[in-house]
Amino acid sequence: MTNLIRRDLIIQKSQLYLFIPCILFFIFAGTHLPAFFIFVFAGFFIPINAYSYDEKAETNILLNSLPYTRTQIIASRYIGAIFYMAVSIGIAIVLFSLFNRAFTWADIGIGIGITLTLFAIAFPLFYLLKPGHIGTAIVIGFVLVVVLSQVTMTFLEEHLTSIVQFLSSASTPALYISSAGIIIMLYAASWLFSQMIYQRKAF
């Protein structure tokens, strides 16, 4: 299964040369962007590119001819996504620090949470949607989630004062733990759902 995770990196060597320049572009040219958006982009880059490549090359046909079970193939997707997200966000943190772009631990936490949520929504779509429609759906979904997160935060601050006050009064560890628990359960449910779809899918 380790080889399946490494494969995601190997198949997109040429695209990886764009990774750091893209992060630097957002750091320098996108100072109006919230820092968590850049962390979301960084964490999203490698796993989604790997899925997009597999869609174009119909890699699942090849993978199912190799000595890997379908359970292992799905597990490598979800575990690999977490691994590459962590590495990518780590690189983004280094770049933020080198070029003195301000960020907080909350930005990192929000970035990780949104990225994992996007993964949980996007991965089953790769097995549900027809080839050719997946890339468009993912791009639209990425933009919508980021925009809606900003709109939701603004709406809560302006119109739901009582909820905001409750959240403000709650301890920070409790908020982080509860949010992390919800995201973990969503990711696990997505994993199981993708496995169910993949087990029944004909290639």
N, C-alpha and C positions, 0 to 999 in steps of 0.2 A: 504493500500500500504506500510505502514511502516513495517508491519510484513513480507512482501516480501523482503524488503531490509535487515531486521534483519536475515532472513533465510539464506542469502548468507554467513553470518558470522557463524551461528550455524552449518551448514552442513559441514564445513571444520575446525572444532576445532582442529583435530589432525594435520592438515597441518599448522595451524597457529604457532605451536611450532617450525616450521622450519624457520619462517619469519625472526625473529631477528638474529638467527645464520647465515642465508644466507647474510643478510645485513652486519653483522660483518665480514664475510668471505671476501666480496668484499672490505670492508674498509681496512682490514689488508693485505690481500693477493693480492688485485687488485689495488695497488697504481698507476700502470701504466694506469688504466682505467680512463677515464674522469668522473668527479663527476656526471655529468648529467645522465650517464648510470645507476648509482646506484639508482638515483631518479626514472628513468624510470622503473627499475626492481621493486622497492618498490611500485610504483603506480599501476603497472600491476598485481601484485601478487594475491591479493584477488579476484578482479572481474573475471579474466581469470580462476582461479581455480574453481570459482563457475560455470562458463559456462561449464568447462570441466566435472565437477561432474554431471551437468544436462544432458550432452550428454550421459554419461555412464548409468545413472539411468533412462533416458527418463522421466525426471521430468515434461516436458511440458504436458504430458498426464494428470498427477495429477493436475497440476496448472489449466488446463482448466476445471477440474471438480469442482473446488472450486469457491466460489462466488466472483470472480475477473473478470473484463473484460479484453480482450486482450490488450486494450489500457493501462490499469493499469499495466499489466505484463511487457510490453515493457518499460513503464515509470519508473518502479521500477529498471529495468536493468540499464538504462542510468543515472538516478539520483543516484542510489546506487553506480555505478562506480565512479562518481565524489566524492561522500562522502568518500568511502573507499580509493580512491586515495589520497585525502587531508589528511586523518588520517595517512595513511601509509607514505607519504612523510614527514609529521610532525614528525613521529617516527624516520625516517631516519635522519632528521635534528638534532634531539636530540642526536642520536648516533654519528653523525659527530662531533658535538660540544664536547661530552664527551671524545672522543678519539682524539681530535685535528686534524682531517682530514680536510684539506682546501677545501672550496667550496665557491661559490659566489651566489648572487641572480640571476645572469644570468644562472648559472647551474640549479637552481630550476625552473626558467622560461622555459628553454629549455627542462628540464625533463618533466614538466607538458604539454608543447606543444606536444612533441613526444608521450607521453602517451595518451593524448586525441585523437591524430591523429591515433594511433594504435587502440584505442577503436572504432573510427569511421569506420575504415576499417574492423576490426575483427568482430564486433557484427553482421552486416548483413550476414557475412559468416556462422555464426552459424545456420542461418535459410535457407541458400542457399545450403550449402554443405551437403553431406550425412554423417550420424554418422560414426565415425571411421576415417574420414579424417580431421576433424576440428582441433584436437590437433596438428597434424603434420603441417597443414597450418599455425596455429598461431605461433608455434615455429619458423618456417622458416621465416615468415613475421617479427617477432620480431627481429631476427638476421639481416635480410636484411635491415630493416629500420634504425637500429643503424649503421650498416656498411655503408650504402649509405649516411647517414647524415654526417659521418666523411669524406667519399670520396668526397662528394659534397663540403663540406667546404674547403677541401684541393685544389680541382680543381678551385674553385672560387678565392682562394688566389693566385694560381700560374698562371692562364690563363686569368681570366676575371678581369684585373686590374681596368678597368673603372667602372665595376659594384661594385667592392669592395670599390673603392673610393667614389662612390655615397652612398653606404650603410654607410660608415664611416662618411661621411659628414652629413647624415641625423641625426636628433636628436634621442636620445635613446627612449624617450617617444613615438615618432611617430612610430618607429620601433616596439615597444612592442604593441602599440595599434592596428596597422595594422595587425600584426601577430596574436594577440588575436582575432581580428574580423574575420580573415580568418578561424582560427581553430574553433571558435564558429559556424560559418556558416556551416563548414564541419560536425561538430558534430550534429547540428540540422538537416542537410540533411540526415545524417546517421540514426538518430532517426526516421524521417519520412519514410525513405526507409525500415527500419526494421519493422516498424508498418504496412506498406503496405504488406510486405511479410508475416508477422505473421497473419494478418487478413485473408489472403487467404489460409493459410497452414492448411492441415488436419492432426489431431493427433488421 
